[in-house]
Amino acid sequence: MKSASSENESIKTVAPESQSRVNAILTTAFTMCPLSRWLYPEPERY
């Protein structure tokens, strides 16, 4: 990943070859969120 700008290091641009990995990481990060699980209880919708 590379920074979108040198002033704001918290926003990153994801290379196309890394996109599926980043999506998997973000999805995994929110699986323990009670509100997300309540809103989307079916795994295929989540």
C-alpha positions in Angstrom: 0.0 0.0 0.0 1.1 3.5 -0.6 0.0 6.7 1.1 -2.6 8.9 -0.6 -0.6 11.9 0.6 2.3 12.6 2.8 0.1 14.8 5.0 -2.5 12.2 5.9 -0.8 8.8 6.6 -4.1 7.2 7.8 -5.6 6.9 4.2 -4.0 4.3 2.0 -4.4 3.3 -1.6 -4.6 -0.4 -2.1 -3.0 -2.0 -5.1 -5.4 -4.1 -7.2 -3.4 -7.3 -6.4 -3.9 -6.7 -2.7 -7.6 -5.7 -2.8 -9.0 -9.2 -1.9 -6.6 -9.6 1.0 -7.6 -6.1 2.4 -11.3 -6.9 2.0 -10.8 -10.2 3.9 -9.0 -8.4 6.7 -11.7 -5.7 7.0 -14.5 -8.2 6.9 -12.8 -10.3 9.6 -12.3 -7.1 11.7 -16.0 -6.5 11.8 -17.2 -10.1 12.4 -17.1 -9.5 16.2 -19.1 -6.2 16.0 -22.5 -7.0 17.7 -24.3 -4.3 15.7 -23.0 -5.6 12.4 -23.9 -9.2 13.3 -27.4 -8.1 14.4 -28.0 -6.1 11.2 -26.6 -8.9 9.0 -27.1 -12.2 10.8 -26.8 -14.4 7.7 -23.2 -15.1 6.8 -23.9 -14.8 3.0 -25.3 -11.3 3.5 -22.5 -10.2 5.8 
